[in-house]
Amino acid sequence: MFENFLNRRRKEEEMRQSGRLPPGQTLTQKFPVLHYGPVPIYKDLSQWTFRIFGLVEEERVWSWEAFNALPKTEVVYDIHCVTGWSKFDTRWRGVHLRTLIELGLIKLRPEARYAIQHCEFGYTTNTPIEVVLADNFLLATHYNGEPLTPEHGYPLRGLMGALPGQPRDTDLYLWKGGKWLRAIEFTAEDRPGFWEQAGYSNTANVWREERYWRGLR
């Protein structure tokens, strides 16, 4: 056990020296489960849908079968939780939202400025549109080669990761990707989500330690 502790500390220092560990974070070799409310259990996905709506030329709705036919990609991310842990070199599979735009499957209206992720049980989280169109946001279905577990967002979650060596403006804390994702709404006005209304930062940049609203730090 002590050897595991030393190995973790050595890896943590390696990440710090390489500039991959944001301020206020510590390395974890586990994958903590953090969320508010119950975990939805899907036994039958025949009625499941994923919807794009709001400021788009045409609303789109995919069934689970149709969503899985979309072009997939594998990405390796560092992920950072607002509670203080970071996990490095995590492997995910899913769909880049930007790919759907490039293929013409989604056409945004010019006034679209924000993306609101709608998840099960009414949970929402909000970001500027450039965040969800960046390489480090993924509509994720798999982790480490396996379908997501229920606790980590099965069947679909928004995944907010960090790509080492890439611009840091869109490196946000993990909660900015919603578990059990059911829809993305594009809006002209910002609309703070569940944790944002509870006092968490609206911008959530990990390198600037934007964890909470000013005055709640």
Sequence and secondary structure as in RCSB ss.txt:
>XXXX:A:sequence
MFENFLNRRRKEEEMRQSGRLPPGQTLTQKFPVLHYGPVPIYKDLSQWTFRIFGLVEEERVWSWEAFNALPKTEV
VYDIHCVTGWSKFDTRWRGVHLRTLIELGLIKLRPEARYAIQHCEFGYTTNTPIEVVLADNFLLATHYNGEPLTP
EHGYPLRGLMGALPGQPRDTDLYLWKGGKWLRAIEFTAEDRPGFWEQAGYSNTANVWREERYWRGLR
>XXXX:A:secstr
 HHHHHHHHHHHHHHHHTT S TT EE SS     SS     S  TT EEEEEESBSS EEEEHHHHHTS  EEE
EEEEE TTSEEEEEEEEEEE HHHHHHTTS  B TT  EEEEEEGGG EEEEEHHHHTSTTEEEEEEETTEE  G
GGTTT EEEE B TTS STT B GGGS SSEEEEEEESS    HHHHTTB SS BTTTT  B TT  
